[in-house]
Amino acid sequence: TATGAVAGFATAQHQAMRRLQHLLDSVARQEPKLHWMIGDRDDGSTVLVTDLAGGWIPPHVQIPVGVALLAPERRSGPLATMLGPTTLTASHSPGQYIPPADDHEPVPMSIGARRTADVEDLGWELSRATKWRDGLPRLAHTLAKAASSGSGYLESEIELLREHLQATTKRVLGEYPDKVDAATVGNWQLLASIDSLTRNERICANYHLAWFQALSLPLKGEARR
């Protein structure tokens, strides 16, 4: 009986590890330049983290169904510390081998994991954050107001916005992990929020702006500069 119990436990652990690795590979395959870690917690939840900007997940990375993300908050330290207590983990480092997607069943994705506490008056906050923001094109503020109010905008404007978004993405990932400029990451989050609104993905728009606020706005008692 004892031998059977041990074998059963080992089999369950092996299956759980395969599941975690499969989920992690589906994420790392989308952005292999980042460090990633995924883990199962005692409460049964599965949490995904990266060390970019304290756990913020870039907009081009889709999240597997059933995987949770960290709430917007200033944090630092090793991935394991950010992830917290877990029963099992898997990790990815840049340059690590990732098996081809064709070798496994496709992983269903969802934007639901990006659901976080609502930013009060999202449109107004996004418009305020993009006004006179260093490093952002004037177009960003114009589209932030248009997208949040429901007024019209040109397809050519959307294309230009996404060019800026891609350029910012390339810049940050090119500097990672040695030198990541916080202001540029903030611009990336703002551009991602605007782009999400133009796609009618309000959950994602709220997620990116909430992270921008968590990382960019002064803490209570912290003097403004």
C-alpha positions as CSV (number, residue, x, y, z in Angstrom):
1,T,0.0,0.0,0.0
2,A,2.8,2.4,0.9
3,T,4.6,1.7,-2.3
4,G,1.4,2.3,-4.3
5,A,0.9,5.6,-2.5
6,V,4.4,6.7,-3.2
7,A,4.1,5.8,-6.9
8,G,0.7,7.6,-7.1
9,F,2.2,10.7,-5.6
10,A,5.2,10.6,-8.0
11,T,2.8,10.2,-10.9
12,A,0.6,13.1,-9.8
13,Q,3.7,15.3,-9.3
14,H,5.0,14.4,-12.7
15,Q,1.7,15.3,-14.3
16,A,1.5,18.5,-12.4
17,M,5.0,19.5,-13.5
18,R,4.2,18.6,-17.1
19,R,1.1,20.9,-16.9
20,L,3.2,23.8,-15.5
21,Q,5.9,23.4,-18.1
22,H,3.3,23.3,-20.9
23,L,1.7,26.5,-19.7
24,L,5.1,28.2,-19.2
25,D,6.3,27.2,-22.7
26,S,3.1,28.7,-24.2
27,V,4.1,32.0,-22.6
28,A,7.8,31.9,-23.1
29,R,7.3,31.0,-26.8
30,Q,5.5,34.4,-27.2
31,E,8.3,36.3,-25.5
32,P,11.5,34.3,-25.0
33,K,13.6,37.4,-24.1
34,L,12.1,37.7,-20.6
35,H,12.6,35.7,-17.5
36,W,9.5,33.8,-16.5
37,M,8.3,31.7,-13.6
38,I,5.0,29.9,-13.0
39,G,3.9,28.1,-9.8
40,D,1.0,26.3,-8.1
41,R,0.0,27.6,-4.7
42,D,-1.6,25.8,-1.8
43,D,-5.0,27.3,-2.6
44,G,-4.9,25.6,-6.0
45,S,-4.2,28.7,-8.0
46,T,-1.5,28.9,-10.7
47,V,0.4,32.2,-10.9
48,L,2.7,33.5,-13.6
49,V,5.4,36.2,-13.0
50,T,8.1,38.0,-14.8
51,D,10.7,40.3,-13.3
52,L,9.9,43.1,-15.8
53,A,8.5,46.1,-14.0
54,G,7.6,44.2,-10.9
55,G,5.4,41.6,-12.6
56,W,3.6,43.5,-15.3
57,I,2.9,41.3,-18.4
58,P,3.5,43.1,-21.7
59,P,0.4,43.4,-24.0
60,H,1.7,41.1,-26.8
61,V,1.8,38.1,-24.4
62,Q,-1.4,36.2,-24.1
63,I,-2.2,34.5,-20.8
64,P,-3.4,30.8,-20.6
65,V,-6.8,30.2,-19.3
66,G,-6.8,29.5,-15.5
67,V,-3.5,31.3,-14.8
68,A,-3.5,34.2,-12.4
69,L,-1.2,37.3,-12.5
70,L,0.2,39.5,-9.8
71,A,-1.8,42.6,-8.9
72,P,-0.3,46.0,-9.9
73,E,2.2,46.9,-7.2
74,R,5.8,48.1,-6.8
75,R,7.9,45.0,-6.0
76,S,11.4,43.7,-6.7
77,G,13.6,40.8,-6.0
78,P,14.0,37.2,-7.3
79,L,11.2,35.7,-9.3
80,A,10.7,33.1,-6.6
81,T,10.2,35.8,-4.0
82,M,7.7,37.6,-6.2
83,L,5.8,34.4,-6.8
84,G,5.5,33.6,-3.2
85,P,5.0,30.2,-1.5
86,T,4.3,27.5,-4.0
87,T,4.1,23.7,-4.1
88,L,5.7,23.4,-7.6
89,T,7.3,25.8,-10.0
90,A,8.8,25.9,-13.5
91,S,11.0,28.7,-14.9
92,H,12.4,30.1,-18.2
93,S,15.5,32.1,-18.8
94,P,16.4,33.9,-22.1
95,G,18.1,31.6,-24.4
96,Q,16.6,28.4,-22.9
97,Y,15.3,25.8,-25.3
98,I,11.5,25.9,-25.9
99,P,9.9,23.0,-27.6
100,P,7.9,23.8,-30.8
101,A,4.2,24.5,-30.4
102,D,3.4,21.7,-32.8
103,D,4.7,19.2,-30.2
104,H,1.9,19.8,-27.8
105,E,-1.9,20.5,-27.6
106,P,-2.6,24.2,-28.1
107,V,-3.2,26.2,-24.9
108,P,-6.4,28.2,-24.7
109,M,-5.8,31.9,-23.9
110,S,-7.9,34.5,-22.2
111,I,-7.7,38.2,-21.2
112,G,-9.5,37.3,-18.0
113,A,-6.3,37.1,-16.0
114,R,-5.6,40.8,-16.6
115,R,-8.8,41.7,-14.7
116,T,-7.7,43.9,-11.8
117,A,-9.3,46.6,-9.6
118,D,-10.9,49.3,-11.8
119,V,-9.2,52.5,-12.4
120,E,-11.7,55.1,-11.5
121,D,-12.6,57.2,-14.5
122,L,-10.2,55.3,-16.7
123,G,-10.6,57.6,-19.8
124,W,-10.0,60.8,-17.8
125,E,-6.9,59.2,-16.0
126,L,-5.5,58.0,-19.3
127,S,-6.0,61.3,-21.0
128,R,-4.3,63.1,-18.0
129,A,-1.4,60.7,-18.0
130,T,-0.7,61.1,-21.7
131,K,-0.9,64.9,-21.8
132,W,2.6,66.3,-22.1
133,R,4.2,63.0,-21.3
134,D,7.9,62.9,-22.2
135,G,8.6,60.3,-24.9
136,L,5.1,59.9,-26.1
137,P,3.9,61.3,-29.4
138,R,1.1,63.9,-29.3
139,L,-1.0,61.4,-31.2
140,A,-1.1,59.2,-28.0
141,H,-3.0,61.9,-26.1
142,T,-5.3,62.6,-29.0
143,L,-6.2,58.9,-29.4
144,A,-6.5,58.4,-25.6
145,K,-9.3,61.1,-25.5
146,A,-10.9,59.8,-28.7
147,A,-10.9,56.1,-27.6
148,S,-12.2,56.8,-24.1
149,S,-15.0,59.1,-25.3
150,G,-16.0,57.0,-28.3
151,S,-15.4,59.7,-30.8
152,G,-13.9,58.8,-34.2
153,Y,-10.3,58.4,-35.3
154,L,-8.5,57.4,-38.4
155,E,-7.2,54.0,-39.2
156,S,-3.9,55.6,-40.2
157,E,-3.7,57.1,-36.6
158,I,-4.1,53.6,-35.2
159,E,-1.4,52.2,-37.4
160,L,1.0,55.0,-36.3
161,L,0.1,54.4,-32.7
162,R,1.0,50.7,-33.1
163,E,4.3,51.6,-34.8
164,H,5.2,53.6,-31.6
165,L,4.0,50.7,-29.5
166,Q,6.3,48.2,-31.4
167,A,9.2,50.6,-31.3
168,T,8.9,51.0,-27.5
169,T,8.5,47.3,-27.1
170,K,11.7,46.7,-29.1
171,R,13.6,49.3,-27.1
172,V,12.7,48.0,-23.6
173,L,13.4,44.3,-24.6
174,G,16.6,45.4,-26.2
175,E,17.8,46.9,-22.9
176,Y,16.5,44.1,-20.7
177,P,17.6,42.9,-18.2
178,D,20.7,45.1,-17.8
179,K,19.2,48.5,-18.1
180,V,15.4,49.0,-18.2
181,D,14.3,52.6,-18.2
182,A,11.3,53.0,-15.9
183,A,9.9,56.0,-17.9
184,T,10.0,54.1,-21.1
185,V,8.2,51.1,-19.5
186,G,5.6,53.7,-18.3
187,N,5.2,54.9,-21.9
188,W,4.8,51.3,-23.0
189,Q,2.0,50.7,-20.5
190,L,0.2,53.9,-21.6
191,L,0.5,53.0,-25.3
192,A,-0.7,49.5,-24.5
193,S,-3.7,50.9,-22.6
194,I,-4.7,53.2,-25.5
195,D,-4.2,50.4,-28.1
196,S,-6.5,48.1,-25.9
197,L,-9.2,50.8,-25.9
198,T,-9.1,51.0,-29.7
199,R,-9.6,47.3,-29.8
200,N,-12.5,47.5,-27.3
201,E,-10.6,45.5,-24.7
202,R,-11.4,47.5,-21.6
203,I,-10.1,44.9,-19.2
204,C,-6.7,45.1,-20.8
205,A,-6.7,48.9,-21.0
206,N,-7.5,49.0,-17.3
207,Y,-4.8,46.5,-16.5
208,H,-2.0,48.4,-18.2
209,L,-3.1,51.8,-16.8
210,A,-3.4,50.3,-13.3
211,W,0.2,49.1,-13.6
212,F,1.3,52.5,-14.9
213,Q,-0.3,54.2,-11.9
214,A,1.1,51.7,-9.4
215,L,4.7,52.2,-10.7
216,S,4.6,55.8,-11.7
217,L,2.5,57.7,-9.2
218,P,4.0,58.8,-5.8
219,L,3.3,56.6,-2.8
220,K,1.5,58.1,0.2
221,G,3.9,60.4,2.0
222,E,6.3,60.4,-1.0
223,A,7.1,63.9,-2.2
224,R,6.4,64.8,-5.8
225,R,9.3,65.8,-7.9
